[in-house]
Amino acid sequence: MANFRYQVIDANGKMSEGIVEATSIGEASRKLKSDGKYIASLSLDKGSSVLNMEIGSPKLKTQDLVIISRQLASLLSAGITVVRSLDMLYQQLESKKAKKCIGEIYEAVQSGRSLSEAFKEQRGVIPNIMISMISAGEESGRLDEVMERLAEHFAKDAKLKNKISSALVYPKILAGLTFAVSFGLLTFLVPKIGETIKDLGGDLPALTKGLLKLSESLRTYWYIYIAVIGLVIYGFTLWKNSEKGAEIWSKIMLKMPVVGKATRMNASARFTRTVSTLLKSGISVLQAVEITEKSLDNVILEKKLSQARIEIRKGSSLSRAIRDITEFPPMIYAMVSIGEESGTLDTILQKAADYFEDEADAATSKMVSALEPVMIIIMAIIVGTVVGGIAMPIFTMAQYII
């Protein structure tokens, strides 16, 4: 059983609020309606605990979107009503954010709004592609098919993201290991060896003296180092999210050797996959390009697609409109042109998406292969410097012992 916070209006127009206990949001709604009251709002009660505070982005994870799309597709294709499907989906979800989102959508549909209108109210939580496709699915009467396409789209998008994340695991481990080993040597081993040499009356080498000062600084003013690192990360995040910073960072990611190719291939795969999915759902080319703009996570490409959208609105074809986007490989223009001539643009783009996803995977693997030796060299330099600072006084100590 769970608690649901509600606001209801009775027959006299008086509003009241409270908490009702039920196994699902559907049962809670039925309990309140049985008293002849109109539900103004109904949502899961999380309490006021700090542990229940929402942290991070309000957007649902791609995996949550896959589950929502796939479950709704299965339930709707089985002939279950939208309201009942949302109620059943709500009970199956485990993610708090997803549960809250579906609960609010259920409440909106119960209040008389259409499913597309209910999803539009979740803009910022639900991606635009999902909102537009559900609207198109309702208009065409093929909502179950549209939800199945969405599930496939999000599943492939999640697969591509997982490949990138998995590929970067080893470099992250190397970076963490480098930091941990260096910190351990500087805070524990270096000071003890320095004290031993001083007790023996030996003179410490310049490198060891420098390491000892750094070690003492780390142990004494560790909070300052943490604050500085935090401020640097916070400052970088603010800069990266600013208009100018986002543009510079996007340009760096596109032009950087090795990394640039992986970025371009990932953007190409996402562009072709998203446009293909939208066109198959009956959405116009103009609207498909507009929705795709925000899904590429690159300001430079967003601006160029925005310009392409203007050209399409003027009457230009998609292939001609995107020809000036040099960040996309020439193959995209050729395949889009063929698709437009043959009238199979959605199918051609789907095949192109499969190709570019393989290319993105290969480019990401090459990027990681190039990154690994760089990380190993950096680790060797840092650890070698610390070990060198330790070894030098040890040799000095040996002559005093002898």
C-alpha positions as CSV (number, residue, x, y, z in Angstrom):
1,M,0.0,0.0,0.0
2,A,1.1,3.5,-0.8
3,N,0.0,7.0,0.2
4,F,-1.4,9.4,-2.5
5,R,-1.7,13.2,-1.9
6,Y,-4.9,14.6,-3.5
7,Q,-6.8,17.8,-4.0
8,V,-10.6,17.4,-4.8
9,I,-13.6,19.6,-5.4
10,D,-17.0,18.5,-4.0
11,A,-20.5,19.2,-5.5
12,N,-20.6,22.6,-3.7
13,G,-17.3,23.7,-5.4
14,K,-15.4,23.5,-2.1
15,M,-11.8,22.3,-2.5
16,S,-10.1,20.0,0.0
17,E,-6.9,18.1,0.2
18,G,-5.5,15.1,2.0
19,I,-3.8,11.7,1.7
20,V,-5.5,8.5,0.7
21,E,-4.0,5.0,1.0
22,A,-4.3,2.7,-2.0
23,T,-2.3,0.0,-3.9
24,S,-2.2,2.1,-7.1
25,I,-3.0,5.5,-8.4
26,G,-6.0,4.0,-10.2
27,E,-7.4,2.6,-7.0
28,A,-6.8,5.9,-5.2
29,S,-8.7,7.7,-8.1
30,R,-11.6,5.3,-7.9
31,K,-11.9,5.8,-4.1
32,L,-12.1,9.5,-4.4
33,K,-14.5,9.5,-7.3
34,S,-16.8,7.1,-5.4
35,D,-17.6,9.9,-3.1
36,G,-18.7,12.1,-6.0
37,K,-15.7,14.4,-5.9
38,Y,-13.8,15.9,-8.8
39,I,-10.1,15.2,-8.7
40,A,-8.0,18.4,-9.2
41,S,-4.7,16.7,-8.5
42,L,-3.5,13.2,-7.4
43,S,0.1,12.1,-6.9
44,L,2.3,9.8,-4.9
45,D,3.1,11.2,-1.5
46,K,6.9,11.1,-0.9
47,G,6.8,12.8,2.5
48,S,9.2,15.7,3.4
49,S,12.3,13.6,4.1
50,V,15.6,14.8,2.8
51,L,16.1,11.4,1.4
52,N,13.1,11.9,-0.9
53,M,14.4,15.1,-2.4
54,E,15.0,14.9,-6.2
55,I,18.6,15.4,-7.2
56,G,20.0,15.9,-10.7
57,S,18.2,16.3,-14.0
58,P,14.4,15.9,-14.1
59,K,14.7,14.1,-17.4
60,L,13.9,10.4,-17.5
61,K,16.8,8.0,-18.3
62,T,16.8,6.4,-21.7
63,Q,16.2,3.0,-20.1
64,D,13.1,4.3,-18.4
65,L,11.8,5.6,-21.7
66,V,12.4,2.1,-23.2
67,I,10.4,0.5,-20.5
68,I,7.5,3.0,-20.7
69,S,7.3,2.8,-24.5
70,R,7.6,-1.0,-24.7
71,Q,5.0,-1.6,-21.9
72,L,2.5,0.8,-23.3
73,A,2.9,-0.7,-26.8
74,S,2.2,-4.2,-25.5
75,L,-0.8,-3.1,-23.4
76,L,-2.4,-1.0,-26.1
77,S,-1.9,-3.6,-28.8
78,A,-3.7,-6.1,-26.5
79,G,-6.8,-3.9,-26.6
80,I,-6.4,-2.4,-23.1
81,T,-7.6,1.2,-22.7
82,V,-5.2,4.0,-22.3
83,V,-6.2,4.8,-18.7
84,R,-6.0,1.1,-17.6
85,S,-2.6,0.8,-19.4
86,L,-1.2,3.8,-17.6
87,D,-2.4,2.4,-14.3
88,M,-0.8,-1.0,-14.9
89,L,2.4,0.7,-16.1
90,Y,2.5,2.8,-12.9
91,Q,2.4,-0.3,-10.8
92,Q,5.3,-2.0,-12.7
93,L,7.7,1.0,-12.7
94,E,10.5,1.0,-10.1
95,S,12.2,4.4,-10.9
96,K,10.8,7.2,-8.7
97,K,11.0,9.8,-11.5
98,A,9.3,7.5,-14.0
99,K,6.6,6.6,-11.5
100,K,5.9,10.3,-10.7
101,C,5.8,11.2,-14.4
102,I,3.4,8.4,-15.4
103,G,1.3,9.1,-12.3
104,E,0.8,12.7,-13.4
105,I,0.1,11.6,-17.0
106,Y,-2.6,9.2,-15.6
107,E,-4.1,12.0,-13.5
108,A,-4.2,14.3,-16.6
109,V,-5.9,11.7,-18.8
110,Q,-8.4,10.9,-16.0
111,S,-9.2,14.6,-15.9
112,G,-10.3,14.5,-19.6
113,R,-7.1,15.4,-21.5
114,S,-5.8,13.4,-24.4
115,L,-2.7,11.2,-24.0
116,S,-0.7,13.6,-26.2
117,E,-1.8,16.6,-24.1
118,A,-0.8,14.8,-20.9
119,F,2.6,14.0,-22.3
120,K,3.0,17.6,-23.4
121,E,2.6,18.7,-19.8
122,Q,5.7,16.6,-19.0
123,R,7.9,18.6,-21.4
124,G,11.4,18.8,-19.8
125,V,10.9,15.3,-18.3
126,I,9.9,13.5,-21.6
127,P,11.9,14.2,-24.8
128,N,10.3,16.1,-27.6
129,I,10.5,13.1,-30.0
130,M,8.2,11.1,-27.7
131,I,5.7,13.9,-27.3
132,S,5.5,14.5,-31.1
133,M,5.3,10.8,-32.0
134,I,2.5,10.2,-29.5
135,S,0.6,13.1,-30.9
136,A,1.0,11.7,-34.5
137,G,0.0,8.2,-33.2
138,E,-3.2,9.5,-31.8
139,E,-4.1,11.4,-34.9
140,S,-3.4,8.3,-37.1
141,G,-5.0,5.8,-34.8
142,R,-1.8,3.8,-34.7
143,L,-0.6,4.6,-31.1
144,D,0.5,1.1,-30.3
145,E,2.7,1.0,-33.5
146,V,4.2,4.4,-32.6
147,M,5.0,3.3,-29.1
148,E,6.8,0.2,-30.5
149,R,8.9,2.4,-32.8
150,L,9.7,4.6,-29.8
151,A,10.8,1.6,-27.8
152,E,13.1,0.5,-30.6
153,H,14.5,4.0,-31.1
154,F,15.2,4.4,-27.4
155,A,16.7,0.9,-27.1
156,K,19.2,1.6,-29.9
157,D,20.0,5.0,-28.4
158,A,20.6,3.4,-25.0
159,K,22.8,0.7,-26.7
160,L,24.9,3.4,-28.4
161,K,25.4,5.3,-25.1
162,N,26.2,2.1,-23.2
163,K,28.9,1.3,-25.7
164,I,30.5,4.7,-25.2
165,S,30.3,4.5,-21.4
166,S,31.7,0.9,-21.4
167,A,34.6,2.0,-23.6
168,L,35.6,4.8,-21.3
169,V,35.6,2.6,-18.2
170,Y,39.3,1.6,-18.5
171,P,40.6,5.1,-18.9
172,K,38.6,6.2,-15.9
173,I,40.0,3.4,-13.8
174,L,43.5,4.4,-14.9
175,A,42.9,8.0,-14.0
176,G,41.5,7.0,-10.6
177,L,44.3,4.6,-9.9
178,T,46.9,7.3,-10.8
179,F,45.3,9.7,-8.4
180,A,45.0,7.1,-5.6
181,V,48.6,5.8,-5.9
182,S,50.0,9.3,-6.1
183,F,48.0,10.6,-3.1
184,G,48.9,7.5,-1.0
185,L,52.6,7.9,-1.7
186,L,52.6,11.6,-1.0
187,T,50.6,11.5,2.2
188,F,52.0,8.3,3.8
189,L,55.3,7.1,2.3
190,V,57.1,10.3,1.3
191,P,56.9,12.0,4.8
192,K,58.2,8.9,6.6
193,I,61.2,8.5,4.4
194,G,61.9,12.3,4.6
195,E,61.9,12.1,8.4
196,T,64.2,9.0,8.4
197,I,66.7,10.8,6.2
198,K,66.6,13.9,8.4
199,D,67.2,11.8,11.6
200,L,70.3,10.3,10.0
201,G,71.6,13.8,9.3
202,G,71.5,13.5,5.5
203,D,70.6,16.2,3.1
204,L,67.5,15.7,1.0
205,P,67.5,16.1,-2.8
206,A,65.6,19.0,-4.3
207,L,63.0,16.7,-5.8
208,T,62.3,15.1,-2.4
209,K,62.1,18.5,-0.7
210,G,59.6,19.6,-3.2
211,L,57.5,16.4,-2.7
212,L,57.7,16.9,1.1
213,K,56.4,20.4,0.8
214,L,53.6,19.2,-1.4
215,S,52.9,16.3,1.0
216,E,52.7,18.7,4.0
217,S,50.5,21.0,2.1
218,L,48.1,18.2,1.1
219,R,47.8,17.0,4.7
220,T,47.5,20.4,6.3
221,Y,45.3,22.2,3.7
222,W,43.4,19.3,2.1
223,Y,40.1,21.2,2.4
224,I,41.5,24.0,0.3
225,Y,42.5,21.6,-2.4
226,I,39.0,20.0,-2.4
227,A,37.5,23.5,-2.6
228,V,39.7,24.5,-5.5
229,I,39.0,21.3,-7.4
230,G,35.2,21.8,-6.7
231,L,35.4,25.4,-7.9
232,V,37.3,24.4,-11.1
233,I,34.7,21.8,-11.9
234,Y,31.8,24.1,-11.1
235,G,33.4,26.9,-13.2
236,F,34.0,24.6,-16.1
237,T,30.4,23.4,-15.9
238,L,29.1,27.0,-15.9
239,W,31.4,27.9,-18.8
240,K,30.4,24.8,-20.8
241,N,26.7,25.5,-20.3
242,S,27.0,29.2,-21.3
243,E,26.3,30.1,-24.9
244,K,29.9,31.0,-25.8
245,G,31.4,28.1,-23.8
246,A,29.0,25.5,-25.3
247,E,29.9,26.7,-28.8
248,I,33.7,26.5,-28.2
249,W,33.4,23.1,-26.5
250,S,31.3,21.8,-29.3
251,K,33.9,23.0,-31.8
252,I,36.7,21.3,-29.8
253,M,34.8,18.0,-29.7
254,L,34.3,18.1,-33.5
255,K,37.8,19.1,-34.4
256,M,39.9,17.2,-31.9
257,P,42.0,14.4,-33.5
258,V,40.4,10.9,-33.0
259,V,37.8,12.3,-30.6
260,G,36.4,14.4,-33.4
261,K,35.6,11.4,-35.6
262,A,33.8,9.6,-32.8
263,T,31.7,12.7,-32.1
264,R,30.8,13.2,-35.8
265,M,29.9,9.5,-36.2
266,N,27.7,9.5,-33.1
267,A,26.0,12.7,-34.2
268,S,25.4,11.2,-37.7
269,A,23.9,8.0,-36.2
270,R,21.6,10.0,-33.9
271,F,20.5,12.3,-36.7
272,T,19.6,9.5,-39.2
273,R,18.0,7.3,-36.5
274,T,15.8,10.2,-35.1
275,V,14.7,11.6,-38.5
276,S,13.9,8.0,-39.7
277,T,11.8,7.2,-36.6
278,L,9.9,10.5,-36.9
279,L,9.2,10.2,-40.6
280,K,7.9,6.6,-40.2
281,S,5.4,7.9,-37.6
282,G,4.0,10.4,-40.2
283,I,5.7,13.5,-38.9
284,S,6.8,16.0,-41.6
285,V,10.5,16.5,-42.6
286,L,10.4,20.1,-41.3
287,Q,9.1,19.0,-37.8
288,A,11.5,16.0,-37.8
289,V,14.5,18.2,-38.3
290,E,13.3,20.7,-35.6
291,I,12.9,17.8,-33.1
292,T,16.3,16.3,-34.0
293,E,18.1,19.6,-33.5
294,K,18.1,19.3,-29.7
295,S,19.0,15.6,-29.6
296,L,22.6,15.9,-31.0
297,D,24.1,17.5,-27.8
298,N,26.3,19.8,-30.0
299,V,25.6,23.5,-30.3
300,I,27.4,23.8,-33.7
301,L,25.3,21.1,-35.2
302,E,22.2,22.5,-33.6
303,K,22.8,25.9,-35.2
304,K,23.5,24.3,-38.6
305,L,20.3,22.2,-38.5
306,S,18.4,25.2,-37.5
307,Q,19.6,27.0,-40.6
308,A,18.8,23.8,-42.6
309,R,15.2,24.0,-41.2
310,I,14.9,27.6,-42.5
311,E,15.9,26.4,-46.0
312,I,13.4,23.5,-45.9
313,R,10.7,26.0,-44.9
314,K,11.6,28.0,-48.0
315,G,11.0,25.0,-50.1
316,S,14.4,23.3,-50.2
317,S,14.8,19.6,-50.1
318,L,16.4,17.9,-47.0
319,S,19.4,16.8,-49.0
320,R,20.1,20.3,-50.3
321,A,19.4,21.9,-46.9
322,I,22.0,19.8,-45.0
323,R,24.7,19.9,-47.7
324,D,26.5,22.7,-45.9
325,I,26.8,20.7,-42.7
326,T,30.4,19.6,-43.4
327,E,30.5,17.8,-40.0
328,F,28.3,15.1,-41.5
329,P,30.0,12.6,-43.8
330,P,29.2,13.0,-47.5
331,M,27.4,9.6,-47.5
332,I,24.5,11.2,-45.6
333,Y,23.7,13.7,-48.3
334,A,23.9,11.0,-51.0
335,M,21.6,8.6,-49.1
336,V,19.1,11.3,-48.3
337,S,19.1,12.4,-51.9
338,I,18.4,8.8,-53.1
339,G,15.7,8.4,-50.5
340,E,14.0,11.6,-51.6
341,E,14.1,10.5,-55.3
342,S,12.8,7.0,-54.5
343,G,10.2,8.1,-51.9
344,T,11.8,5.8,-49.3
345,L,13.6,8.4,-47.2
346,D,12.6,6.8,-43.9
347,T,13.8,3.4,-44.9
348,I,17.1,4.7,-46.4
349,L,17.8,6.7,-43.2
350,Q,17.2,3.7,-41.1
351,K,19.8,1.7,-43.0
352,A,22.1,4.7,-42.8
353,A,21.6,4.8,-39.0
354,D,22.6,1.2,-38.7
355,Y,25.8,1.9,-40.7
356,F,26.7,5.0,-38.8
357,E,26.1,3.3,-35.4
358,D,28.7,0.6,-36.4
359,E,31.0,3.4,-37.5
360,A,30.5,5.3,-34.2
361,D,31.3,2.1,-32.3
362,A,34.5,1.6,-34.3
363,A,35.5,5.3,-33.9
364,T,34.8,5.1,-30.2
365,S,37.0,2.0,-29.9
366,K,39.8,3.8,-31.7
367,M,39.5,6.8,-29.5
368,V,39.8,4.6,-26.4
369,S,42.7,2.7,-27.9
370,A,44.5,6.0,-28.5
371,L,43.5,7.3,-25.0
372,E,44.9,4.3,-23.1
373,P,48.6,4.8,-23.9
374,V,48.3,8.5,-23.2
375,M,46.8,7.7,-19.8
376,I,49.5,5.2,-19.1
377,I,52.2,7.7,-20.0
378,I,50.7,10.3,-17.7
379,M,50.4,7.7,-14.9
380,A,54.0,6.7,-15.4
381,I,55.2,10.3,-15.3
382,I,53.3,11.1,-12.1
383,V,54.1,7.9,-10.3
384,G,57.7,7.9,-11.6
385,T,58.3,11.4,-10.2
386,V,57.0,10.4,-6.8
387,V,58.9,7.1,-6.8
388,G,62.0,9.0,-8.0
389,G,61.7,11.5,-5.1
390,I,61.5,8.5,-2.7
391,A,64.3,6.5,-4.3
392,M,66.8,9.3,-4.3
393,P,66.9,9.7,-0.5
394,I,67.0,5.9,0.0
395,F,70.2,5.8,-1.9
396,T,71.5,8.7,0.1
397,M,70.4,6.9,3.3
398,A,72.4,3.8,2.2
399,Q,75.7,5.6,2.3
400,Y,75.0,6.9,5.8
401,I,74.2,3.4,7.0
402,I,77.4,2.1,5.4
